[in-house]
Amino acid sequence: MVALEFSGTIEQGVIHLPREYSEYDNAQVRIIVLVEKTVEKLSQKEKLLALFDQMKQLPMFSKIDDPTAWQKQMRDEWE
């Protein structure tokens, strides 16, 4: 038995064999599918938590010297 490992996308139930493995075209095979968990497959809660983790890395409010004054200014813009 020979084991091949590659990544791909299942497109309408079809997995395409990469060209480098063309010698195995039409061979009898046993398939094990390992699906990677992606952001698109996460629940709404998991998506939000992932976004919050990403936001922690951003210097979003680093330029605000006085948070209280900044909040007041933001509120004044609504009126």
KOLLUM-283914 format. One record per atom (N, C-alpha, C): x negated, y negated, z negated; atom name; residue in one letter. Coordinates in Angstrom, 2 decimals. Layout:
<nodes>
+---------+---------+---------+------+------+
|       u |       v |       w | name | resn |
+---------+---------+---------+------+------+
|       X |       Y |       Z |   CA |    A |
...
+---------+---------+---------+------+------+
</nodes>
This chain:
<nodes>
+---------+---------+---------+------+------+
|       u |       v |       w | name | resn |
+---------+---------+---------+------+------+
|   -0.85 |    1.17 |    0.00 |    N |    M |
|    0.00 |    0.00 |    0.00 |   CA |    M |
|   -0.90 |   -1.23 |    0.00 |    C |    M |
|   -0.51 |   -2.22 |    0.78 |    N |    V |
|   -1.22 |   -3.50 |    0.88 |   CA |    V |
|   -0.31 |   -4.57 |    0.29 |    C |    V |
|   -0.88 |   -5.46 |   -0.52 |    N |    A |
|   -0.10 |   -6.56 |   -1.10 |   CA |    A |
|   -0.48 |   -7.86 |   -0.39 |    C |    A |
|    0.51 |   -8.58 |    0.07 |    N |    L |
|    0.31 |   -9.89 |    0.69 |   CA |    L |
|    0.94 |  -10.94 |   -0.20 |    C |    L |
|    0.28 |  -12.06 |   -0.35 |    N |    E |
|    0.87 |  -13.14 |   -1.14 |   CA |    E |
|    0.83 |  -14.43 |   -0.33 |    C |    E |
|    1.99 |  -15.07 |   -0.23 |    N |    F |
|    2.09 |  -16.37 |    0.45 |   CA |    F |
|    3.32 |  -17.08 |   -0.06 |    C |    F |
|    3.38 |  -18.38 |    0.15 |    N |    S |
|    4.53 |  -19.17 |   -0.25 |   CA |    S |
|    5.32 |  -19.55 |    0.98 |    C |    S |
|    6.60 |  -19.72 |    0.80 |    N |    G |
|    7.44 |  -20.12 |    1.91 |   CA |    G |
|    8.80 |  -20.53 |    1.42 |    C |    G |
|    9.68 |  -20.74 |    2.35 |    N |    T |
|   11.05 |  -21.15 |    2.04 |   CA |    T |
|   12.01 |  -20.14 |    2.67 |    C |    T |
|   13.00 |  -19.77 |    1.91 |    N |    I |
|   14.04 |  -18.90 |    2.45 |   CA |    I |
|   15.01 |  -19.79 |    3.21 |    C |    I |
|   15.12 |  -19.56 |    4.51 |    N |    E |
|   15.97 |  -20.37 |    5.37 |   CA |    E |
|   17.14 |  -19.52 |    5.87 |    C |    E |
|   18.29 |  -19.73 |    5.30 |    N |    Q |
|   19.51 |  -18.99 |    5.64 |   CA |    Q |
|   19.26 |  -17.48 |    5.56 |    C |    Q |
|   18.59 |  -17.07 |    4.49 |    N |    G |
|   18.36 |  -15.66 |    4.24 |   CA |    G |
|   17.15 |  -15.07 |    4.95 |    C |    G |
|   16.36 |  -15.89 |    5.64 |    N |    V |
|   15.21 |  -15.40 |    6.39 |   CA |    V |
|   13.91 |  -15.92 |    5.79 |    C |    V |
|   12.95 |  -15.01 |    5.60 |    N |    I |
|   11.60 |  -15.39 |    5.15 |   CA |    I |
|   10.67 |  -15.13 |    6.33 |    C |    I |
|    9.97 |  -16.16 |    6.78 |    N |    H |
|    9.07 |  -16.02 |    7.92 |   CA |    H |
|    7.68 |  -15.59 |    7.45 |    C |    H |
|    7.13 |  -14.58 |    8.12 |    N |    L |
|    5.79 |  -14.09 |    7.82 |   CA |    L |
|    4.78 |  -15.03 |    8.47 |    C |    L |
|    3.79 |  -15.53 |    7.70 |    N |    P |
|    2.78 |  -16.41 |    8.30 |   CA |    P |
|    2.01 |  -15.70 |    9.42 |    C |    P |
|    1.54 |  -16.47 |   10.40 |    N |    R |
|    0.83 |  -15.91 |   11.56 |   CA |    R |
|   -0.38 |  -15.06 |   11.16 |    C |    R |
|   -1.03 |  -15.44 |   10.07 |    N |    E |
|   -2.22 |  -14.69 |    9.66 |   CA |    E |
|   -1.91 |  -13.24 |    9.29 |    C |    E |
|   -0.63 |  -12.95 |    9.07 |    N |    Y |
|   -0.22 |  -11.59 |    8.73 |   CA |    Y |
|    0.56 |  -10.93 |    9.89 |    C |    Y |
|    0.34 |  -11.39 |   11.10 |    N |    S |
|    1.11 |  -10.89 |   12.24 |   CA |    S |
|    0.90 |   -9.39 |   12.48 |    C |    S |
|   -0.20 |   -8.82 |   12.02 |    N |    E |
|   -0.44 |   -7.38 |   12.19 |   CA |    E |
|    0.60 |   -6.54 |   11.45 |    C |    E |
|    1.30 |   -7.16 |   10.47 |    N |    Y |
|    2.32 |   -6.45 |    9.70 |   CA |    Y |
|    3.72 |   -6.68 |   10.25 |    C |    Y |
|    3.83 |   -7.37 |   11.39 |    N |    D |
|    5.14 |   -7.63 |   11.99 |   CA |    D |
|    5.84 |   -6.30 |   12.29 |    C |    D |
|    7.09 |   -6.21 |   11.94 |    N |    N |
|    7.93 |   -5.01 |   12.12 |   CA |    N |
|    7.53 |   -3.84 |   11.22 |    C |    N |
|    6.72 |   -4.08 |   10.19 |    N |    A |
|    6.34 |   -3.02 |    9.26 |   CA |    A |
|    7.46 |   -2.81 |    8.23 |    C |    A |
|    7.51 |   -1.62 |    7.68 |    N |    Q |
|    8.44 |   -1.33 |    6.60 |   CA |    Q |
|    7.84 |   -1.91 |    5.32 |    C |    Q |
|    8.59 |   -2.71 |    4.57 |    N |    V |
|    8.05 |   -3.41 |    3.41 |   CA |    V |
|    8.98 |   -3.30 |    2.21 |    C |    V |
|    8.42 |   -3.57 |    1.06 |    N |    R |
|    9.20 |   -3.71 |   -0.17 |   CA |    R |
|    9.03 |   -5.17 |   -0.58 |    C |    R |
|   10.12 |   -5.85 |   -0.84 |    N |    I |
|   10.10 |   -7.30 |   -1.10 |   CA |    I |
|   10.40 |   -7.58 |   -2.56 |    C |    I |
|    9.57 |   -8.42 |   -3.17 |    N |    I |
|    9.84 |   -8.97 |   -4.50 |   CA |    I |
|    9.80 |  -10.48 |   -4.33 |    C |    I |
|   10.89 |  -11.15 |   -4.65 |    N |    V |
|   10.98 |  -12.60 |   -4.48 |   CA |    V |
|   10.83 |  -13.26 |   -5.85 |    C |    V |
|    9.84 |  -14.13 |   -5.97 |    N |    L |
|    9.64 |  -14.92 |   -7.19 |   CA |    L |
|    9.99 |  -16.36 |   -6.84 |    C |    L |
|   11.05 |  -16.88 |   -7.41 |    N |    V |
|   11.50 |  -18.23 |   -7.10 |   CA |    V |
|   10.91 |  -19.19 |   -8.10 |    C |    V |
|   10.22 |  -20.22 |   -7.58 |    N |    E |
|    9.65 |  -21.24 |   -8.45 |   CA |    E |
|   10.75 |  -22.18 |   -8.90 |    C |    E |
|   10.71 |  -22.54 |  -10.17 |    N |    K |
|   11.68 |  -23.48 |  -10.71 |   CA |    K |
|   11.26 |  -24.88 |  -10.28 |    C |    K |
|   12.13 |  -25.55 |   -9.56 |    N |    T |
|   11.83 |  -26.89 |   -9.09 |   CA |    T |
|   12.79 |  -27.88 |   -9.73 |    C |    T |
|   12.49 |  -29.16 |   -9.59 |    N |    V |
|   13.34 |  -30.20 |  -10.18 |   CA |    V |
|   14.76 |  -30.09 |   -9.63 |    C |    V |
|   14.90 |  -29.70 |   -8.34 |    N |    E |
|   16.23 |  -29.60 |   -7.75 |   CA |    E |
|   17.06 |  -28.50 |   -8.40 |    C |    E |
|   16.41 |  -27.49 |   -8.95 |    N |    K |
|   17.12 |  -26.36 |   -9.54 |   CA |    K |
|   17.35 |  -26.55 |  -11.04 |    C |    K |
|   16.89 |  -27.64 |  -11.61 |    N |    L |
|   17.02 |  -27.87 |  -13.03 |   CA |    L |
|   18.41 |  -28.41 |  -13.36 |    C |    L |
|   18.82 |  -28.22 |  -14.60 |    N |    S |
|   20.09 |  -28.79 |  -15.06 |   CA |    S |
|   19.93 |  -30.31 |  -15.18 |    C |    S |
|   21.03 |  -30.99 |  -15.32 |    N |    Q |
|   21.00 |  -32.45 |  -15.45 |   CA |    Q |
|   20.14 |  -32.87 |  -16.64 |    C |    Q |
|   20.29 |  -32.15 |  -17.76 |    N |    K |
|   19.50 |  -32.47 |  -18.95 |   CA |    K |
|   18.02 |  -32.27 |  -18.68 |    C |    K |
|   17.65 |  -31.18 |  -18.01 |    N |    E |
|   16.25 |  -30.91 |  -17.72 |   CA |    E |
|   15.68 |  -31.94 |  -16.75 |    C |    E |
|   16.50 |  -32.39 |  -15.79 |    N |    K |
|   16.06 |  -33.44 |  -14.86 |   CA |    K |
|   15.75 |  -34.72 |  -15.61 |    C |    K |
|   16.65 |  -35.11 |  -16.53 |    N |    L |
|   16.44 |  -36.33 |  -17.31 |   CA |    L |
|   15.18 |  -36.22 |  -18.17 |    C |    L |
|   14.99 |  -35.09 |  -18.82 |    N |    L |
|   13.80 |  -34.90 |  -19.65 |   CA |    L |
|   12.53 |  -34.97 |  -18.81 |    C |    L |
|   12.56 |  -34.40 |  -17.60 |    N |    A |
|   11.41 |  -34.46 |  -16.71 |   CA |    A |
|   11.13 |  -35.91 |  -16.30 |    C |    A |
|   12.18 |  -36.68 |  -16.03 |    N |    L |
|   12.00 |  -38.09 |  -15.67 |   CA |    L |
|   11.43 |  -38.89 |  -16.84 |    C |    L |
|   11.91 |  -38.61 |  -18.04 |    N |    F |
|   11.38 |  -39.31 |  -19.22 |   CA |    F |
|    9.90 |  -39.00 |  -19.41 |    C |    F |
|    9.51 |  -37.76 |  -19.17 |    N |    D |
|    8.10 |  -37.40 |  -19.28 |   CA |    D |
|    7.26 |  -38.17 |  -18.25 |    C |    D |
|    7.80 |  -38.32 |  -17.03 |    N |    Q |
|    7.10 |  -39.08 |  -16.00 |   CA |    Q |
|    6.99 |  -40.56 |  -16.39 |    C |    Q |
|    8.07 |  -41.08 |  -16.98 |    N |    M |
|    8.08 |  -42.49 |  -17.35 |   CA |    M |
|    7.07 |  -42.81 |  -18.45 |    C |    M |
|    6.78 |  -41.82 |  -19.30 |    N |    K |
|    5.80 |  -42.05 |  -20.37 |   CA |    K |
|    4.43 |  -42.41 |  -19.81 |    C |    K |
|    4.15 |  -41.96 |  -18.59 |    N |    Q |
|    2.85 |  -42.21 |  -17.97 |   CA |    Q |
|    2.77 |  -43.60 |  -17.31 |    C |    Q |
|    3.91 |  -44.24 |  -17.13 |    N |    L |
|    3.93 |  -45.54 |  -16.44 |   CA |    L |
|    3.79 |  -46.70 |  -17.43 |    C |    L |
|    3.04 |  -47.72 |  -17.06 |    N |    P |
|    2.91 |  -48.91 |  -17.93 |   CA |    P |
|    4.07 |  -49.88 |  -17.68 |    C |    P |
|    5.30 |  -49.41 |  -17.90 |    N |    M |
|    6.48 |  -50.18 |  -17.51 |   CA |    M |
|    6.64 |  -51.48 |  -18.27 |    C |    M |
|    6.42 |  -51.48 |  -19.56 |    N |    F |
|    6.68 |  -52.67 |  -20.37 |   CA |    F |
|    5.41 |  -53.22 |  -21.00 |    C |    F |
|    4.27 |  -52.86 |  -20.46 |    N |    S |
|    3.01 |  -53.27 |  -21.06 |   CA |    S |
|    2.76 |  -54.78 |  -20.97 |    C |    S |
|    3.41 |  -55.46 |  -20.03 |    N |    K |
|    3.20 |  -56.89 |  -19.86 |   CA |    K |
|    4.12 |  -57.74 |  -20.73 |    C |    K |
|    4.99 |  -57.12 |  -21.51 |    N |    I |
|    5.92 |  -57.85 |  -22.37 |   CA |    I |
|    5.25 |  -58.10 |  -23.72 |    C |    I |
|    4.98 |  -59.37 |  -23.99 |    N |    D |
|    4.31 |  -59.73 |  -25.25 |   CA |    D |
|    5.28 |  -59.73 |  -26.42 |    C |    D |
|    6.48 |  -60.28 |  -26.21 |    N |    D |
|    7.47 |  -60.39 |  -27.28 |   CA |    D |
|    8.75 |  -59.69 |  -26.84 |    C |    D |
|    8.95 |  -58.43 |  -27.26 |    N |    P |
|   10.13 |  -57.68 |  -26.82 |   CA |    P |
|   11.46 |  -58.35 |  -27.18 |    C |    P |
|   11.53 |  -58.97 |  -28.33 |    N |    T |
|   12.77 |  -59.62 |  -28.75 |   CA |    T |
|   13.12 |  -60.77 |  -27.83 |    C |    T |
|   12.15 |  -61.60 |  -27.51 |    N |    A |
|   12.38 |  -62.73 |  -26.60 |   CA |    A |
|   12.75 |  -62.22 |  -25.21 |    C |    A |
|   12.12 |  -61.15 |  -24.78 |    N |    W |
|   12.40 |  -60.57 |  -23.47 |   CA |    W |
|   13.85 |  -60.07 |  -23.41 |    C |    W |
|   14.30 |  -59.37 |  -24.49 |    N |    Q |
|   15.68 |  -58.90 |  -24.53 |   CA |    Q |
|   16.65 |  -60.06 |  -24.48 |    C |    Q |
|   16.37 |  -61.11 |  -25.23 |    N |    K |
|   17.26 |  -62.28 |  -25.22 |   CA |    K |
|   17.34 |  -62.89 |  -23.83 |    C |    K |
|   16.20 |  -62.98 |  -23.16 |    N |    Q |
|   16.18 |  -63.52 |  -21.81 |   CA |    Q |
|   17.01 |  -62.65 |  -20.87 |    C |    Q |
|   16.90 |  -61.35 |  -21.00 |    N |    M |
|   17.67 |  -60.44 |  -20.14 |   CA |    M |
|   19.16 |  -60.61 |  -20.40 |    C |    M |
|   19.56 |  -60.74 |  -21.65 |    N |    R |
|   20.97 |  -60.93 |  -21.98 |   CA |    R |
|   21.49 |  -62.28 |  -21.45 |    C |    R |
|   20.67 |  -63.29 |  -21.54 |    N |    D |
|   21.08 |  -64.61 |  -21.05 |   CA |    D |
|   21.33 |  -64.60 |  -19.55 |    C |    D |
|   20.64 |  -63.74 |  -18.81 |    N |    E |
|   20.84 |  -63.67 |  -17.38 |   CA |    E |
|   22.20 |  -63.10 |  -17.02 |    C |    E |
|   22.83 |  -62.32 |  -17.93 |    N |    W |
|   24.13 |  -61.73 |  -17.65 |   CA |    W |
|   25.26 |  -62.75 |  -17.81 |    C |    W |
|   25.01 |  -63.82 |  -18.51 |    N |    E |
|   26.07 |  -64.78 |  -18.77 |   CA |    E |
|   26.07 |  -65.92 |  -17.81 |    C |    E |
+---------+---------+---------+------+------+
</nodes>
